[in-house]
């Protein structure tokens, strides 16, 4: 049958995870994305639950991507770039 498979995540969650990985900190990522840290943290935790995968080791010093988290983030980065490019194409 036709139709799209439901993705277990939203682009916004991917953007949050990418920012957290790049900044090695949920607090700095939240600030950069202009959202509350609790919101960013909750969205990333929801993402981890839906994937069944721990993306980050959380420490008092920040957030370090796990090995599988790093692999996921690299794929997510490509997906977000493709989505942004698609949006630009649609606008033009």
C-alpha positions in Angstrom: 0.0 0.0 0.0 1.0 3.6 -0.5 1.8 6.2 2.1 4.9 7.2 4.0 6.5 5.3 6.9 6.4 7.4 10.1 9.8 8.5 11.1 10.6 8.0 14.8 11.8 11.6 15.1 11.3 15.2 14.0 13.8 17.4 12.1 13.8 19.7 15.1 15.0 16.9 17.4 17.8 16.2 14.9 18.8 19.8 14.9 18.9 19.8 18.8 21.0 16.7 18.8 23.4 18.1 16.2 23.8 21.4 18.2 24.4 19.5 21.4 27.0 17.3 19.8 28.7 20.3 18.2 28.8 22.3 21.4 29.3 19.3 23.7 26.7 20.9 26.0 22.9 20.9 26.2 23.0 24.3 27.9 25.0 25.9 25.2 23.0 24.2 22.4 19.7 25.4 24.0 21.0 28.9 24.2 22.2 28.8 20.6 18.8 27.4 19.4 16.9 29.9 21.6 15.0 27.3 23.6 15.0 26.3 27.3 17.6 23.7 28.3 14.8 21.6 29.7 13.0 21.6 26.3 16.1 20.6 24.4 17.0 18.0 26.9 13.5 16.5 26.8 13.4 16.4 23.0 16.8 14.6 22.9 15.7 12.2 25.6 12.5 11.5 23.6 14.6 11.0 20.5 16.8 8.5 22.3 13.7 6.6 23.6 12.1 6.4 20.1 15.4 5.2 18.6 16.2 2.8 21.5 19.7 4.3 21.4 21.7 6.4 23.9 23.1 9.3 21.9 24.9 11.2 24.7 26.9 10.6 27.9 25.7 13.3 30.2 28.3 14.6 32.7 28.6 17.6 34.9 30.9 19.1 32.3 28.4 18.7 29.4 27.3 16.1 26.9 29.6 13.8 24.9 28.2 11.8 22.0 28.4 8.0 22.5 30.0 6.0 19.7 26.6 5.1 18.2 25.5 8.7 18.9 28.3 10.0 16.8 27.4 7.8 13.9 23.7 8.8 14.2 24.6 12.5 14.4 26.6 12.2 11.1 23.6 10.7 9.4 21.3 13.3 11.0 23.5 16.1 9.7 23.1 14.8 6.1 19.4 14.5 6.6 18.9 18.0 7.9 21.1 19.4 5.1 19.0 17.6 2.5 15.8 18.8 4.1 17.1 22.4 4.2 18.1 22.1 0.5 14.7 20.7 -0.4 13.0 23.6 1.4 15.2 26.1 -0.6 14.4 24.3 -3.8 10.7 24.5 -3.1 10.8 28.2 -2.3 12.7 29.1 -5.5 
